[in-house]
């Protein structure tokens, strides 16, 4: 009797267990179909340990093929993914601690978990973040680690700190009227405005305007580049790349201009070797562009000097045309002197001043072109072969000397002939100051040698 009671009790308990466990097992199975465990974003459902480790290492290798770009406040740096060391073994240990079941709970479904990979970051990453001077380092670093530990995006938005401290003092200033035929200056100014010039990092003008390059014409690009170069000259930045326009612009002095051309791989680049970041500030005020370079502290006084080393006079080219009336001439191209200039920078710090030659540029002269009438007046001679001075047609004053041409010819025969030269081409260097530029006629060949010619 007692035996039957014990058997009955055991059966009853079993029935109760089955009634509770089986439905729960079914529910867990159904839920598990819609969710599965992941490590670092990689699904590990139904995988054994070896297979899990292989899948993780393969995903890590793929993720480390591309750099991590961090950007904020118009500052971007690229981090080497090899500076992030993934600890797969400790990650697996955490996974097992969360999902392994006791043999006493054999009926329970394995718990679904989503855990990040354990990652150790090299100290170089933090140093690179600190070097920007405009980011909150710890918050930005935590964001990067979160993305890396889940093998997610290689593009990270930095947490920007308050950059108003960078605007305490002005290092450089340039204000120029915008050329009337320049298109897209406002767009370039918006791109550069609030940009940070990081310490010891190359600053590339082409890289900064890449997205708006096609929306601006060459006049606008060269104009903004020239102003940026002028600003950079007022600091102790190292000018690592700069190209002259080769002709006098309508803004700034010769020697202070810059040319940028993406197709020809011509860029403007410089490096800030100080230990503090600087900020560019650009504003369009009326018809002018104002560009400033700001810093937390101004440590040096710097001045820029442009010196004309040699002035090359233009030549006068005369052409003839029958389409002009007799005695008429027209200037179809004004002459402009050529010049070789040298740009010097004086840097004063702690009571001492150093001068350095920054650049030497040559701007060739523009020749003056004159078109004269090729028509000649008809002269009637009398039987004796002399001109009839009483003929009104011969009393014309074509040479503009106030006398009839017949008298002018007589006057010339007894005096030295008068020569007419354009004042711009008849200049001579009469100054005794040895610092004045030499005025000559000639040109520079491709080897940089000056070839002097006669007027």
Secondary structure, 3 states (H helix, E strand, C coil): CHHHHHHHHHHHHHHHHHHHHHHHHHHHHHHHHHCCCEECCEECCCCCHHHHHHHHHHHHHHHCCCCEEEEECCEEEEECHHHEEEEHHHHHHHHHHHHCCCHHHCCCCCCCCEECCEEEECHHHHHHHHHHCCECHHHHHHHHHHHHHCCCCCEEECCECCCHHHHCEEEEEEEEECCCCCCCHHHHHHHHCCCEECECCEEEHHHHCHHHHHHCCHHHHHHHHHHHHHHHHCCCCEEEECCCCCCCCCCCCCCCCCCCECCCCECCEEEECCCCCEEEEEEEECCEEEEEEEECCCCCEEEEEEEEEEEEECCEEEEEECCCCCCCEEEEECCECEEEEEEEEEEEECCEEEEEEEEEEEECCECEEEEEECCCCCCCECCCCCECCCCHHHCCCCCCCCCCHHHHHHHHHHCCCCCCCCHHHCCCCCCCCCCCCEEEEEEECCCCCEEECCC
